Amino acid sequence: MKFTNKQYVRWDDLDAMAHVNNAKYLTYAQEARFAMLGSFNMVVARAEVDFKAPISEGNIFTDVSCWVESIGTSSFVMVYEISKDGTLVARVKTVQVSVTEDTKSSRPLSDAQREVLNKFLVAE
């Protein structure tokens, strides 16, 4: 199942070129991921963004649809599609790695984490 979250585009998200700064797209993805999964103990090991169209205004909402693409032993891959008024503006992909709370080293995903991730697993 895909999860959809609204993200607010703030005036200060716009850069000197009068469009949303590229780094903000990762913030929108991060906020949607947190709304979807809550606070998993994880770190982002990889992030990539394909920009499709600019967002040239603030004080609006975008839709961020996200889902789990694959689940490994200690990591999982997520995909995010950021849209404005039904137009795809960016596609983001991240790899998260589950970590221990104390040492922040990689560890296998727990059964509880797998259960949550499997709810959002979508085969493309």
C-alpha positions as a printed Julia matrix, in Angstrom:
124×3 Matrix{Float64}:
  0.0    0.0     0.0
  1.21   3.5    -0.77
  1.19   6.15    1.92
  0.41   9.78    1.03
  1.41  12.75    3.12
  1.02  16.5     2.54
  4.13  18.63    2.9
  3.98  22.4     3.24
  6.26  24.43    0.96
  7.51  27.33    3.04
  8.53  30.68    1.61
 12.1   30.07    2.8
 12.23  26.76    0.88
 12.65  28.88   -2.26
 16.18  29.77   -3.32
 17.65  32.71   -5.24
 16.38  31.17   -8.49
 12.8   31.41   -7.13
 12.19  27.68   -6.98
 12.37  25.12   -4.2
 15.97  24.37   -3.3
 17.07  20.86   -4.23
 17.88  19.87   -0.63
 14.3   20.58    0.47
 12.99  17.63   -1.56
 14.9   15.3     0.75
 13.34  17.1     3.72
  9.86  16.53    2.26
 10.71  12.83    1.78
 12.1   12.57    5.31
  9.0   14.14    6.86
  6.72  11.8     4.88
  8.84   8.78    5.91
  8.56   9.79    9.57
  4.78  10.21    9.24
  4.59   6.75    7.66
  6.97   4.78    9.88
  7.39   6.76   13.08
 10.76   6.62   14.77
 12.54   3.54   13.48
 16.17   3.36   14.65
 17.74   3.83   11.24
 20.06   5.96    9.2
 19.83   6.93    5.54
 22.68   5.22    3.7
 21.8    6.49    0.21
 19.5    9.09   -1.31
 18.87  10.02   -4.93
 16.5   12.55   -6.44
 15.24  12.83  -10.02
 13.85  16.32  -10.53
 10.99  16.39  -13.03
  9.55  19.93  -12.76
 10.23  22.94  -10.53
  8.08  24.17   -7.69
  8.13  27.94   -8.08
  5.94  29.11   -5.24
  5.7   28.87   -1.5
  2.69  28.74    0.81
  1.33  25.63   -0.91
  1.14  21.92   -0.15
  2.68  19.08   -2.13
  1.61  15.46   -2.01
  4.3   12.94   -1.14
  3.35   9.35   -1.97
  5.8    6.84   -0.57
  6.17   3.12   -0.31
  8.68   0.38    0.41
 10.31  -1.05   -2.72
 12.32  -3.83   -1.08
 13.31  -5.21    2.32
 16.69  -6.75    3.08
 18.26  -8.19    6.21
 19.16  -4.89    7.86
 18.04  -2.36    5.26
 15.08  -1.34    3.14
 14.53   0.81    0.06
 11.81   3.45   -0.17
 10.45   5.39   -3.13
  8.75   8.78   -2.92
  6.85  10.68   -5.58
  6.39  14.37   -4.87
  3.53  15.99   -6.79
  2.03  19.45   -7.04
 -1.53  19.72   -8.35
 -1.28  16.21   -9.78
  2.0   16.86  -11.62
  5.04  14.79  -10.64
  7.81  17.2    -9.64
 10.37  14.78   -8.17
 11.03  11.1    -7.58
 13.21  10.22   -4.59
 14.71   6.88   -3.6
 16.4    6.2    -0.27
 18.08   3.25    1.4
 17.68   3.05    5.16
 19.79   0.86    7.42
 18.52  -0.3    10.8
 20.97   0.51   13.59
 21.41  -0.24   17.27
 20.46   2.52   19.65
 23.73   2.54   21.61
 26.48   2.03   19.0
 24.58   3.1    15.84
 25.99   0.04   14.06
 23.96  -1.98   11.57
 21.64  -4.67   12.9
 18.97  -6.93   11.39
 15.46  -5.5    11.1
 13.2   -6.64   13.93
 10.05  -8.66   13.32
  7.98  -5.62   14.37
  9.8   -3.42   11.84
  9.31  -6.01    9.1
  5.6   -6.18    9.89
  5.26  -2.4     9.43
  7.42  -2.33    6.3
  5.5   -5.19    4.7
  2.26  -3.17    4.96
  3.81  -0.6     2.6
  5.66  -3.01    0.29
  4.69  -2.32   -3.33
  6.15  -4.26   -6.24
  6.71  -2.06   -9.28
